[in-house]
Amino acid sequence: MKILIIDDDPGIVENLELTFKVSWPESEIRSTGSGDQGIYLAETHQPDVIILDLGLPDINGLDVLKKIRLFSGVPIVVLTVKNEENTVVKAISSGADEFIVKPFRQMELLARINAIFRRKHTSSLSTVNLGPMVIDFVLNTVTSGSKTIKLTSVESIILHALVSNIGQHMSCAELARHVWGDESQNYEDNLRVHIRHLRQKIELDASNPHYIITITGMGYCVPKLD
């Protein structure tokens, strides 16, 4: 597995590198303290997962996140010392798959990454048509006509769960378990942010959704389309 760490704190980088080398000795790790260099490595190195700090010296971490999302759906775990709701919402809306506050537990970070890959590799669907869209759950893309939209790993997992249960509602708690597994408790607010951002990507009108609809008091549903 190829891991890219974008963080300018040498202590954090050393801690992460040691954690990955002990837990995944075959992993290939690259690191940089520069946001611009991180974007370059994300595109050229094509890592399997990115660990991104928001407080970078040369460019805002959220801008790094947005730029990477222009060309890649790679899982991105954001690390930050900020725990304000506004920061969480901005990170998720910009394409973060996970959000972990410093100081963090190494085993929690590994569990989050493992859960993302486990769900990705056990998906029962590879591609599916939804109206005019073709959803590729391997590449994490949605194609409609000549337009291809990149999904984050979490967005792909949410859409996969809903499409797998097409015509049936899924509660927030059920969807959260699909994304975060045993760590899903208290993640319903994060789930709503991910769904809002997913709607902005695939719906013609995110405020009046056609594909991901809200069932009041019950959850969400992808309806059967005629």
N, C-alpha and C positions, 0 to 999 in steps of 0.2 A: 504494500500500500504506500502511495506517495502522499506525504503530508507537507503542507506549506504553513508556516507560522509567520504571521505579520504582526510583530510586536517589538517596540523599541526598548523594552525593559530586559536587560541581560539576565536578571534573576529569574523572571518568568519564563524566558526562552529556555534557559538551562533546565529549569524545573520540568517544562513540557517535554523537552528532548529526552531527559532521563526517564520520565514516565512512559513515553512511547517506546524507547529502546528496551526497557524492562518488560513491558507488556506485549509489544509487537516488535521483536528483535529484527525481523526481516523488513521493517518499514524503511522507506527512504525519506529523510527529513531535510527540508530546506527552510531557512529562516531569513528574514530581513526586517530591519526597523524602519524601512521606507515604504510609504504607501504607494508611490509611483513604481518602485521596484517590485512591490507585491503584486500590482496589477500586471506588470510584465511577466512575472514568474507564473501567475495564475493562467495566463494565456499560452505561454511557451512550454512550461513544465507540465501543465495539465494534471494537477494534483487530484487525489481522490477525496480529500477533505482539506478545508482551510480553517485555521484558527486565527481570528482577526481581532486585534485590539482597536478600540475606537479612538483612543488618545494618541495619535501618531504625530510626529513633529513636523512633517512636511505637508500633509493633506488630511482632511477630516476623514475618520474611519468610515463614516456613513457614505461619503463620496466614493471611497474605495469600493465599498460594497455595491453601490449602484453601478459603478463602471464595470465591475466583474460580472454583474448580472446581465450586462448588455451582450455578453458572449458565452456565458457559462451558467449551468444549473448545478454546479458542484456544491455539495453540502458545505455551508459556512456556519461556524460556531463563533459567535461574537463574545469576546471577553471585555469587561469594562468595570470600572470602580463605581459607575453610576447605576443606581437602582430606581431612578424615578420612572414613573409610568410613561411619561412622555418619551423618554429615551428608549424604553422597551418597544413602544408603538412605532417609533421612527425606524428602529433597527429591523423589526419584523416587516414593516411596510417597504423597506428598502431591499428586502430579500433574504434576511437572516433566517437560518433554519433553527438555530438554538441561541439562547441568550443566557450567559452565565456570569454572575457577578464575582469580582475579585474581593477577597481571596476565595478560591474555590477548592473543592475536594477533587483530587486527581481521579478517584474512582467514579465520581459522578460524571466527570467529563468523558471518561472512557465508556461509561454505560450509555451516555447519550449518543456518542458516535456509533457504538455497536448496534444500538437500536435502529438508527437510520439505515445502516447497511443490511441489517437482518430483514427489515421490512422491504427494502428495495429488492433483495434477492429472493424473497418468498412471494412476490406478487404473482397472482394467478393470471393476470391479464398483461399482455405485452402492448398491443395496440387495440383501440376501439374507436368506432365512429359514434359521434354524438352530434346529431343534426349535420351541419355542414363541416364540422370539425373532425379532424383525426387526432386522437390523443395517443402519444407514444410514451408509455410508462417506463421504457428502458432508457430513452434519451431525455425524458422529462420535457417534452415539447407538445405544444398544441398547434396544429397546422390548419389554417382555413384559407382556401384559395392559394395565393402566392405568399401569404403571410405566415411566418413561423414564430411562435411565442415561446420563450424559455420559461419553464417553471422551476421553482426551487424544489428541493427534495421534499420538504414538508407539504408544499402545495400539491405536489404529485401524489403523495400518500393520501392526503385528504380527498382529492378528486378520485383516486383509485377506490377508496372505501365507498364513496357515494355511488360511483358508477357500478361497482360490484353489487350494490344493493339498490339498483335503479327502480324507481317507483315506490320505494319504501323510505320512511323517514329514519334518520339516525340522530340520536340525542347528542348534545355537546359532550357529555361524559363518554359516550361510545366512540365518538370521533377522536377525542383527546387520547383515549386508550390506544387507538390505532397509531397515533403519532408518537406518543411518549411512553406507552406501556405502563409499567408500574409506577413511573414518575409523573403520571398524568394528573394527579390531584392538584387542584388550584390552577390548572392551565387553561381553563375555559375562556378567560379573557384573551389570552394569547391566541387561542383557536379562532376566536371571532375576528381578530386582526388579520390572521392568515386568510380567512375566508373572504373578508372584505377586499384584500389585495388580489386574491384569486379572481374574484368577480370583476375587478377593474381590468384584469388581463383578458378574460374570455367573453365577458358579456358586452353586448352592444350598448346597454345602459345599465351600469352597475347598481343604480338606485331602483331599477325595476327589472330584476334578474329574471331570465328565462330558463337558464340551465341549473343554477343552484338556488333553489327557493327556500325560504324560511317557513316552517310550519309552526305557527305561534304556539308556544308552550310545549313543543315536542322536539324541535331541532331543525335539521336540514334535510333536503331531498333533491335528488336529480330525477325529474319526472320522466315517464316514458313519452317519447316524442313520436307523433304520427308520421 
